[in-house]
Amino acid sequence: RLCVSVRDYYCYMLQTRPGIFNPILCGARLLQQWGVDMYIKIESCRLKWYRKNQTKIRADLYKGVVDAITSGETRASAVGVRIVLPGTYPG
């Protein structure tokens, strides 16, 4: 690949290497906070990809507007835009 994903980069940063000091791994509680922050960054990148690539995951097969109208919603401003996530997405 030409580009490195965010996940691959942070996995690279967390590796231990003999003879090379890694300050990230010696951070104790700061390491935990860094790990949480990087997890949030990775998940936001994944969600951004799903938002921008709805045609690739065939989101048009899900009739969101028709579902909203059949549930009783009549105002178009309240319907909004539906973002479809795949079944493999956790949470």
All heavy atoms as an XYZ file, in Angstrom:
729
protein
N       0.817     -1.192      0.000
C       0.000      0.000      0.000
C       0.858      1.252      0.000
O       1.960      1.253      0.524
C      -0.897      0.021      1.233
C      -1.902     -1.097      1.270
C      -2.790     -0.967      2.455
N      -2.036     -0.892      3.696
C      -2.548     -1.126      4.873
N      -3.784     -1.485      4.984
N      -1.825     -1.012      5.959
N       0.319      2.296     -0.543
C       1.042      3.564     -0.568
C       0.896      4.331      0.740
O       1.786      5.072      1.131
C       0.542      4.426     -1.722
C       0.820      3.874     -3.123
C       0.196      4.778     -4.167
C       2.307      3.740     -3.355
N      -0.228      4.171      1.410
C      -0.490      4.901      2.647
C      -0.531      3.931      3.823
O      -0.951      2.792      3.687
C      -1.823      5.635      2.556
S      -1.852      6.887      1.281
N      -0.143      4.423      4.963
C      -0.212      3.648      6.197
C      -1.473      4.074      6.936
O      -1.740      5.268      7.088
C       1.031      3.909      7.066
C       0.939      3.190      8.383
C       2.281      3.508      6.320
N      -2.246      3.113      7.407
C      -3.453      3.457      8.138
C      -3.089      3.958      9.530
O      -1.981      3.736     10.036
C      -4.377      2.245      8.245
O      -3.831      1.292      9.120
N      -4.021      4.624     10.155
C      -3.804      5.152     11.494
C      -3.553      4.007     12.467
O      -2.665      4.072     13.315
C      -5.023      6.003     11.932
C      -4.869      6.493     13.346
C      -5.228      7.156     10.995
N      -4.307      2.942     12.321
C      -4.156      1.783     13.193
C      -2.771      1.159     13.052
O      -2.129      0.830     14.054
C      -5.227      0.755     12.869
C      -5.169     -0.476     13.728
C      -6.251     -1.471     13.296
N      -6.124     -2.704     13.989
C      -5.328     -3.709     13.628
N      -4.603     -3.595     12.545
N      -5.255     -4.809     14.332
N      -2.311      1.000     11.827
C      -0.986      0.422     11.603
C       0.116      1.293     12.196
O       1.090      0.780     12.752
C      -0.733      0.220     10.114
C      -1.598     -0.865      9.517
O      -2.106     -1.713     10.278
O      -1.759     -0.863      8.283
N      -0.034      2.600     12.097
C       0.976      3.512     12.635
C       1.072      3.383     14.152
O       2.166      3.303     14.708
C       0.657      4.952     12.239
C       1.584      5.949     12.879
C       2.901      6.058     12.444
C       1.158      6.761     13.920
C       3.769      6.961     13.035
C       2.016      7.658     14.512
C       3.316      7.759     14.067
O       4.172      8.645     14.659
N      -0.071      3.363     14.834
C      -0.036      3.270     16.293
C       0.380      1.881     16.768
O       0.988      1.757     17.832
C      -1.364      3.708     16.889
C      -1.572      5.190     16.700
C      -2.651      5.688     16.011
C      -0.641      6.097     17.185
C      -2.817      7.042     15.820
C      -0.789      7.453     16.989
C      -1.875      7.921     16.308
O      -2.020      9.260     16.113
N       0.101      0.860     16.003
C       0.633     -0.469     16.328
C       2.151     -0.463     16.223
O       2.842     -1.067     17.050
C       0.039     -1.521     15.403
S      -1.667     -1.921     15.758
N       2.672      0.223     15.227
C       4.119      0.356     15.066
C       4.731      1.111     16.248
O       5.789      0.755     16.752
C       4.434      1.075     13.756
C       5.881      1.443     13.577
C       6.812      0.493     13.191
C       6.308      2.741     13.811
C       8.150      0.833     13.034
C       7.633      3.093     13.661
C       8.552      2.139     13.276
O       9.868      2.465     13.131
N       4.042      2.153     16.710
C       4.554      2.952     17.821
C       4.594      2.162     19.129
O       5.412      2.437     20.000
C       3.689      4.207     18.019
C       3.765      5.189     16.884
S       5.362      5.969     16.714
C       5.394      6.991     18.149
N       3.710      1.176     19.300
C       3.642      0.418     20.546
C       4.573     -0.786     20.585
O       4.650     -1.458     21.603
C       2.205     -0.041     20.794
C       1.258      1.035     21.288
C      -0.152      0.491     21.375
C       1.710      1.560     22.632
N       5.251     -1.080     19.519
C       6.123     -2.251     19.508
C       7.357     -2.017     20.375
O       7.891     -0.918     20.445
C       6.574     -2.571     18.085
C       5.485     -3.095     17.216
C       5.972     -3.363     15.810
O       7.093     -3.039     15.456
N       5.110     -3.949     15.004
N       7.786     -3.091     21.025
C       9.036     -3.026     21.779
C      10.170     -3.463     20.871
O      10.039     -4.424     20.108
C       8.987     -3.942     23.013
O       8.715     -5.273     22.587
C       7.917     -3.494     23.979
N      11.279     -2.743     20.961
C      12.449     -3.057     20.148
C      13.652     -3.173     21.071
O      13.874     -2.298     21.917
C      12.670     -1.966     19.106
C      11.547     -1.911     18.095
C      11.702     -0.691     17.196
N      10.573     -0.602     16.309
C       9.426     -0.005     16.620
N       9.259      0.542     17.785
N       8.439      0.027     15.745
N      14.421     -4.252     20.923
C      15.580     -4.407     21.811
C      16.616     -3.312     21.571
O      16.944     -2.979     20.438
C      16.140     -5.784     21.440
C      15.484     -6.173     20.170
C      14.266     -5.340     19.988
N      17.058     -2.715     22.667
C      18.095     -1.700     22.584
C      17.598     -0.301     22.287
O      18.379      0.644     22.251
N      16.293     -0.124     22.060
C      15.743      1.204     21.748
C      14.722      1.561     22.827
O      13.788      0.809     23.087
C      15.079      1.220     20.352
C      16.109      0.900     19.284
C      14.430      2.573     20.099
C      15.535      0.772     17.893
N      14.925      2.701     23.468
C      14.017      3.166     24.520
C      12.728      3.707     23.901
O      12.771      4.524     22.987
C      14.700      4.262     25.343
C      13.807      4.857     26.388
C      13.454      4.129     27.508
C      13.332      6.144     26.240
C      12.632      4.682     28.475
C      12.514      6.705     27.195
C      12.164      5.972     28.323
N      11.591      3.236     24.387
C      10.299      3.704     23.905
C       9.604      4.434     25.050
O       9.107      3.806     25.984
C       9.445      2.522     23.420
C       8.200      2.973     22.697
O       7.853      4.146     22.725
N       7.539      2.046     22.046
N       9.564      5.772     25.024
C       8.972      6.517     26.135
C       7.463      6.300     26.269
O       6.922      6.480     27.354
C       9.291      7.969     25.806
C       9.540      7.992     24.346
C      10.091      6.654     23.990
N       6.815      5.904     25.210
C       5.372      5.673     25.284
C       5.065      4.518     26.226
O       4.145      4.574     27.036
C       4.803      5.407     23.880
C       4.939      6.646     23.011
C       3.347      4.982     23.963
C       4.557      6.428     21.571
N       5.860      3.455     26.165
C       5.613      2.277     26.981
C       5.978      2.478     28.445
O       5.580      1.680     29.295
C       6.378      1.082     26.414
C       5.951      0.653     25.007
C       6.834     -0.468     24.521
C       4.499      0.251     24.994
N       6.703      3.515     28.763
C       7.101      3.786     30.145
C       6.213      4.844     30.796
O       6.566      5.393     31.836
C       8.554      4.238     30.179
S       9.687      2.993     29.589
N       5.071      5.112     30.233
C       4.234      6.207     30.697
C       3.247      5.869     31.787
O       2.622      6.760     32.336
N       3.043      4.599     32.122
C       2.097      4.159     33.145
C       0.685      4.678     32.842
O       0.086      4.271     31.850
C       2.576      4.558     34.525
N       0.180      5.562     33.671
C      -1.187      6.067     33.464
C      -1.292      6.910     32.198
O      -2.331      6.947     31.547
C      -1.632      6.880     34.669
C      -1.758      6.023     35.919
C      -2.126      6.856     37.080
N      -3.536      6.618     37.358
C      -4.221      7.280     38.250
N      -3.646      8.250     38.929
N      -5.479      7.013     38.465
N      -0.226      7.586     31.863
C      -0.216      8.378     30.640
C      -0.294      7.471     29.414
O      -0.916      7.831     28.405
C       1.029      9.257     30.592
C       1.073     10.341     29.533
C      -0.124     11.268     29.683
C       2.360     11.115     29.633
N       0.298      6.286     29.497
C       0.181      5.295     28.424
C      -1.276      4.875     28.236
O      -1.756      4.753     27.109
C       1.040      4.069     28.725
C       0.809      2.834     27.843
C       1.196      3.118     26.409
C       1.557      1.647     28.394
N      -1.984      4.684     29.340
C      -3.395      4.307     29.248
C      -4.223      5.409     28.599
O      -5.074      5.148     27.748
C      -3.940      3.981     30.632
C      -3.313      2.751     31.245
C      -3.760      2.539     32.679
O      -4.527      3.316     33.232
N      -3.261      1.468     33.274
N      -3.972      6.641     28.984
C      -4.694      7.764     28.383
C      -4.366      7.886     26.902
O      -5.247      8.133     26.079
C      -4.346      9.071     29.105
C      -5.111     10.257     28.605
C      -6.595     10.134     28.864
O      -7.005      9.720     29.937
N      -7.406     10.484     27.879
N      -3.112      7.700     26.546
C      -2.698      7.744     25.146
C      -3.398      6.644     24.358
O      -3.870      6.874     23.245
C      -1.178      7.582     25.070
C      -0.616      7.678     23.691
C      -0.307      8.813     23.018
C      -0.286      6.592     22.816
N       0.195      8.500     21.775
C       0.222      7.146     21.633
C      -0.371      5.220     22.930
C       0.635      6.358     20.570
C       0.043      4.431     21.872
C       0.536      5.006     20.709
N      -3.469      5.442     24.945
C      -4.141      4.330     24.272
C      -5.615      4.612     24.025
O      -6.139      4.318     22.950
N      -6.293      5.188     24.998
C      -7.709      5.538     24.831
C      -7.878      6.604     23.758
O      -8.766      6.508     22.897
C      -8.310      5.999     26.173
C      -9.686      6.603     25.988
C      -8.372      4.843     27.151
N      -7.029      7.611     23.783
C      -7.112      8.683     22.780
C      -6.870      8.150     21.364
O      -7.561      8.534     20.423
C      -6.114      9.789     23.084
C      -6.484     10.587     24.317
O      -7.649     10.503     24.758
O      -5.595     11.296     24.839
N      -5.915      7.252     21.218
C      -5.621      6.706     19.893
C      -6.737      5.776     19.425
O      -7.061      5.737     18.239
C      -4.289      5.970     19.886
C      -3.086      6.864     20.159
S      -3.044      8.376     19.190
C      -3.382      9.621     20.417
N      -7.355      5.048     20.355
C      -8.499      4.210     19.999
C      -9.651      5.065     19.473
O     -10.278      4.729     18.466
C      -8.953      3.389     21.205
C     -10.183      2.574     20.938
C     -10.109      1.398     20.203
C     -11.426      2.985     21.390
C     -11.233      0.646     19.942
C     -12.557      2.245     21.136
C     -12.459      1.079     20.417
O     -13.584      0.342     20.143
N      -9.896      6.171     20.141
C     -10.959      7.081     19.695
C     -10.626      7.648     18.325
O     -11.500      7.771     17.452
C     -11.168      8.203     20.733
C     -11.776      7.616     21.995
C     -12.039      9.312     20.181
C     -11.806      8.550     23.162
N      -9.367      7.973     18.095
C      -8.960      8.497     16.789
C      -9.157      7.448     15.696
O      -9.646      7.753     14.598
C      -7.505      8.942     16.820
C      -7.058      9.601     15.533
C      -5.594      9.929     15.546
C      -5.316     11.123     16.402
N      -3.924     11.587     16.293
N      -8.811      6.204     15.966
C      -8.965      5.124     14.988
C     -10.441      4.901     14.677
O     -10.834      4.784     13.506
C      -8.300      3.832     15.506
C      -6.788      3.994     15.529
C      -8.692      2.632     14.653
C      -6.069      2.900     16.295
N     -11.279      4.866     15.708
C     -12.708      4.653     15.491
C     -13.350      5.816     14.746
O     -14.229      5.615     13.909
C     -13.422      4.426     16.822
C     -13.117      3.092     17.438
C     -13.508      1.930     16.546
O     -14.647      1.905     16.049
O     -12.669      1.049     16.339
N     -12.917      7.040     15.015
C     -13.486      8.176     14.287
C     -13.078      8.135     12.814
O     -13.865      8.505     11.943
C     -13.081      9.499     14.929
O     -11.696      9.702     14.807
N     -11.865      7.657     12.528
C     -11.442      7.510     11.129
C     -12.279      6.437     10.429
O     -12.654      6.601      9.265
C      -9.968      7.161     11.040
S      -8.880      8.533     11.407
N     -12.562      5.351     11.125
C     -13.401      4.300     10.535
C     -14.814      4.807     10.263
O     -15.388      4.548      9.204
C     -13.466      3.090     11.465
C     -12.168      2.323     11.530
C     -12.252      1.153     12.465
N     -13.223      0.175     12.001
C     -13.750     -0.739     12.787
N     -13.448     -0.798     14.060
N     -14.619     -1.603     12.289
N     -15.386      5.537     11.236
C     -16.733      6.076     11.032
C     -16.761      7.099      9.914
O     -17.737      7.167      9.150
C     -17.245      6.696     12.327
C     -17.623      5.709     13.418
C     -17.928      6.442     14.708
C     -18.801      4.870     12.984
N     -15.712      7.904      9.780
C     -15.637      8.875      8.690
C     -15.593      8.162      7.345
O     -16.211      8.598      6.378
C     -14.401      9.751      8.863
C     -14.369     10.951      7.944
C     -13.103     11.751      8.110
C     -12.941     12.235      9.527
N     -11.739     13.052      9.724
N     -14.872      7.032      7.280
C     -14.814      6.262      6.041
C     -16.202      5.725      5.686
O     -16.623      5.786      4.536
C     -13.826      5.104      6.161
C     -13.631      4.400      4.866
C     -12.719      4.692      3.910
C     -14.397      3.294      4.352
N     -12.853      3.843      2.850
C     -13.877      2.967      3.095
C     -15.456      2.554      4.852
C     -14.390      1.934      2.328
C     -15.971      1.527      4.083
C     -15.439      1.229      2.834
N     -16.923      5.203      6.664
C     -18.274      4.697      6.402
C     -19.201      5.815      5.942
O     -20.061      5.608      5.090
C     -18.864      4.031      7.642
C     -18.232      2.708      7.964
C     -17.773      2.441      9.238
C     -18.087      1.726      7.003
C     -17.190      1.225      9.541
C     -17.502      0.515      7.290
C     -17.058      0.268      8.563
O     -16.482     -0.935      8.858
N     -19.044      7.010      6.509
C     -19.897      8.126      6.115
C     -19.633      8.543      4.676
O     -20.553      8.851      3.925
C     -19.663      9.310      7.046
C     -20.611     10.449      6.781
C     -20.367     11.667      7.649
N     -20.167     11.343      9.047
C     -19.112     11.745      9.750
N     -18.158     12.466      9.190
N     -18.983     11.425     11.013
N     -18.363      8.548      4.261
C     -18.016      9.011      2.924
C     -18.187      7.947      1.843
O     -18.236      8.275      0.665
C     -16.572      9.507      2.905
C     -16.377     10.781      3.672
C     -14.960     11.260      3.565
C     -14.793     12.564      4.297
N     -13.436     13.075      4.180
N     -18.275      6.686      2.210
C     -18.328      5.597      1.233
C     -19.620      4.805      1.317
O     -19.604      3.574      1.262
C     -17.124      4.673      1.420
C     -15.841      5.370      1.108
O     -15.624      5.789     -0.017
N     -14.992      5.521      2.101
N     -20.720      5.484      1.447
C     -22.009      4.810      1.530
C     -22.356      4.083      0.233
O     -23.039      3.072      0.258
C     -23.109      5.811      1.881
C     -23.040      6.294      3.315
C     -23.390      5.210      4.304
O     -24.517      4.748      4.343
N     -22.412      4.792      5.090
N     -21.862      4.573     -0.901
C     -22.153      3.888     -2.163
C     -21.413      2.569     -2.252
O     -21.918      1.619     -2.843
C     -21.760      4.771     -3.364
O     -20.387      5.129     -3.263
C     -22.601      6.028     -3.395
N     -20.232      2.481     -1.654
C     -19.470      1.238     -1.699
C     -20.089      0.146     -0.832
O     -19.965     -1.035     -1.151
C     -18.025      1.474     -1.257
C     -17.216      2.271     -2.235
C     -15.801      2.405     -1.769
C     -15.010      3.277     -2.726
N     -13.636      3.476     -2.266
N     -20.730      0.531      0.257
C     -21.350     -0.483      1.107
C     -22.840     -0.649      0.786
O     -23.559     -1.289      1.527
C     -21.143     -0.169      2.601
C     -21.743      1.174      2.997
C     -19.698     -0.225      2.976
C     -21.705      1.443      4.478
N     -23.243     -0.068     -0.318
C     -24.592     -0.213     -0.874
C     -25.685      0.206      0.106
O     -26.636     -0.519      0.357
C     -24.806     -1.645     -1.330
C     -23.754     -2.064     -2.332
C     -23.874     -3.489     -2.657
N     -24.608     -3.593     -3.900
C     -24.820     -4.731     -4.515
N     -24.378     -5.841     -3.996
N     -25.479     -4.762     -5.637
N     -25.530      1.401      0.637
C     -26.483      1.923      1.612
C     -27.816      2.278      0.975
O     -28.816      2.417      1.680
C     -25.908      3.150      2.302
N     -27.853      2.419     -0.339
C     -29.113      2.769     -0.999
C     -30.122      1.632     -0.929
O     -31.313      1.843     -1.153
C     -28.870      3.178     -2.446
C     -28.158      2.104     -3.245
O     -27.542      1.210     -2.621
O     -28.193      2.166     -4.482
N     -29.673      0.433     -0.592
C     -30.608     -0.690     -0.466
C     -31.507     -0.551      0.761
O     -32.558     -1.156      0.825
C     -29.831     -2.009     -0.390
C     -29.009     -2.356     -1.631
C     -28.236     -3.641     -1.382
C     -29.894     -2.492     -2.848
N     -31.064      0.257      1.719
C     -31.863      0.486      2.914
C     -32.686      1.743      2.700
O     -32.147      2.832      2.572
C     -30.948      0.644      4.127
C     -30.035     -0.528      4.319
C     -28.730     -0.502      3.851
C     -30.485     -1.671      4.937
C     -27.891     -1.583      4.009
C     -29.660     -2.762      5.102
C     -28.362     -2.705      4.642
O     -27.534     -3.775      4.796
N     -33.955      1.605      2.690
C     -34.829      2.728      2.365
C     -35.141      3.516      3.632
O     -36.187      3.347      4.242
C     -36.094      2.211      1.712
C     -35.828      1.458      0.428
C     -37.120      0.945     -0.158
C     -36.822      0.202     -1.425
N     -36.770     -1.229     -1.248
N     -34.237      4.409      4.020
C     -34.375      5.163      5.260
C     -35.526      6.147      5.240
O     -36.235      6.307      6.221
N     -35.727      6.817      4.127
C     -36.800      7.804      4.053
C     -38.156      7.112      4.106
O     -39.063      7.548      4.815
C     -36.658      8.652      2.772
C     -37.815      9.619      2.631
C     -35.337      9.401      2.774
N     -38.282      6.008      3.404
C     -39.545      5.262      3.416
C     -39.826      4.725      4.818
O     -40.960      4.772      5.308
C     -39.498      4.113      2.382
C     -40.744      3.258      2.463
C     -39.339      4.684      0.990
N     -38.792      4.248      5.506
C     -38.968      3.752      6.870
C     -39.427      4.856      7.805
O     -40.268      4.637      8.679
C     -37.660      3.151      7.390
C     -37.267      1.896      6.647
O     -38.147      1.285      5.999
O     -36.080      1.535      6.706
N     -38.875      6.062      7.647
C     -39.248      7.179      8.510
C     -40.689      7.604      8.255
O     -41.424      7.930      9.192
C     -38.310      8.354      8.289
N     -41.100      7.601      7.008
C     -42.472      7.999      6.688
C     -43.471      6.967      7.203
O     -44.519      7.313      7.751
C     -42.623      8.232      5.172
C     -41.816      9.472      4.783
C     -44.088      8.396      4.780
C     -41.743      9.708      3.305
N     -43.138      5.687      7.073
C     -44.050      4.653      7.564
C     -44.131      4.634      9.087
O     -45.120      4.194      9.648
C     -43.636      3.258      7.070
O     -42.293      3.001      7.486
C     -43.758      3.156      5.580
N     -43.105      5.138      9.759
C     -43.163      5.191     11.223
C     -43.972      6.390     11.711
O     -44.197      6.527     12.898
C     -41.758      5.230     11.809
O     -41.132      6.455     11.508
N     -44.407      7.257     10.800
C     -45.271      8.361     11.182
C     -44.629      9.731     11.108
O     -45.281     10.730     11.381
N     -43.377      9.821     10.763
C     -42.706     11.123     10.676
C     -43.122     11.816      9.383
O     -43.007     11.260      8.300
C     -41.193     10.941     10.699
C     -40.425     12.220     10.803
C     -40.728     12.962     12.093
O     -40.582     12.371     13.172
O     -41.118     14.135     11.992
N     -43.652     13.046      9.494
C     -44.129     13.759      8.311
C     -43.281     14.970      7.965
O     -43.346     15.462      6.854
C     -45.581     14.218      8.518
O     -45.645     15.029      9.696
C     -46.505     13.018      8.650
N     -42.481     15.455      8.913
C     -41.644     16.614      8.642
C     -40.336     16.154      8.002
O     -39.637     15.306      8.542
C     -41.332     17.373      9.924
C     -42.573     17.980     10.555
C     -42.241     18.653     11.869
N     -41.739     17.633     12.794
C     -40.735     17.833     13.645
N     -40.122     18.993     13.696
N     -40.333     16.877     14.452
N     -39.981     16.733      6.871
C     -38.760     16.342      6.172
C     -37.510     16.769      6.932
O     -36.475     16.112      6.844
C     -38.736     16.941      4.766
N     -37.609     17.827      7.708
C     -36.439     18.286      8.460
C     -36.095     17.339      9.604
O     -34.962     17.296     10.068
C     -36.680     19.684      9.010
O     -37.778     19.658      9.915
N     -37.043     16.561     10.063
C     -36.805     15.641     11.178
C     -36.321     14.276     10.715
O     -35.879     13.477     11.521
C     -38.082     15.481     11.995
N     -36.402     14.011      9.416
C     -36.001     12.697      8.913
C     -34.491     12.552      8.960
O     -33.965     11.558      9.439
C     -36.535     12.481      7.476
C     -35.974     11.205      6.905
C     -38.042     12.443      7.489
N     -33.733     13.524      8.484
C     -32.278     13.483      8.528
C     -31.681     12.558      7.490
O     -32.342     12.102      6.572
N     -30.404     12.275      7.654
C     -29.670     11.422      6.739
C     -29.264     10.164      7.495
O     -28.688     10.243      8.576
C     -28.409     12.140      6.204
C     -27.614     11.224      5.301
C     -28.804     13.395      5.467
N     -29.536      9.029      6.923
C     -29.189      7.775      7.565
C     -27.820      7.322      7.075
O     -27.564      7.274      5.885
C     -30.225      6.715      7.237
C     -29.874      5.374      7.842
C     -30.923      4.372      7.558
N     -32.011      4.614      8.487
C     -33.000      3.770      8.665
N     -33.062      2.669      7.968
N     -33.947      4.032      9.531
N     -26.964      6.987      8.026
C     -25.654      6.432      7.723
C     -25.716      4.960      8.092
O     -25.996      4.604      9.228
C     -24.537      7.131      8.521
C     -24.536      8.633      8.282
C     -23.188      6.521      8.202
C     -24.218      9.041      6.859
N     -25.464      4.112      7.124
C     -25.559      2.666      7.326
C     -24.196      2.129      7.705
O     -23.193      2.401      7.043
C     -26.064      1.988      6.037
C     -26.111      0.478      6.211
C     -27.431      2.533      5.672
N     -24.154      1.376      8.818
C     -22.934      0.717      9.247
C     -23.054     -0.774      8.952
O     -24.136     -1.343      9.062
C     -22.717      0.919     10.750
C     -22.505      2.353     11.195
C     -22.438      2.423     12.715
C     -21.251      2.921     10.603
N     -21.963     -1.426      8.614
C     -22.046     -2.864      8.353
C     -22.283     -3.640      9.647
O     -22.044     -3.132     10.744
C     -20.672     -3.195      7.754
C     -19.779     -2.139      8.265
C     -20.620     -0.908      8.394
N     -22.743     -4.866      9.504
C     -23.008     -5.692     10.662
C     -21.762     -6.077     11.441
O     -21.831     -6.459     12.602
N     -20.611     -5.955     10.819
C     -19.359     -6.300     11.485
C     -18.826     -5.170     12.357
O     -17.852     -5.381     13.080
C     -18.272     -6.660     10.449
O     -18.091     -5.549      9.566
C     -18.679     -7.880      9.658
N     -19.453     -4.004     12.309
C     -18.977     -2.881     13.108
C     -19.382     -3.097     14.567
O     -20.562     -3.267     14.869
C     -19.548     -1.556     12.595
C     -18.948     -0.369     13.281
C     -17.716      0.107     12.925
C     -19.609      0.255     14.321
C     -17.132      1.185     13.553
C     -19.044      1.333     14.967
C     -17.806      1.781     14.582
O     -17.238      2.844     15.226
N     -18.434     -3.088     15.504
C     -18.785     -3.317     16.908
C     -19.450     -2.104     17.527
O     -19.088     -0.972     17.256
C     -17.425     -3.575     17.570
C     -16.451     -2.872     16.717
C     -17.007     -2.926     15.309
N     -20.420     -2.343     18.361
C     -21.075     -1.254     19.073
C     -22.170     -0.669     18.261
O     -22.795      0.267     18.504
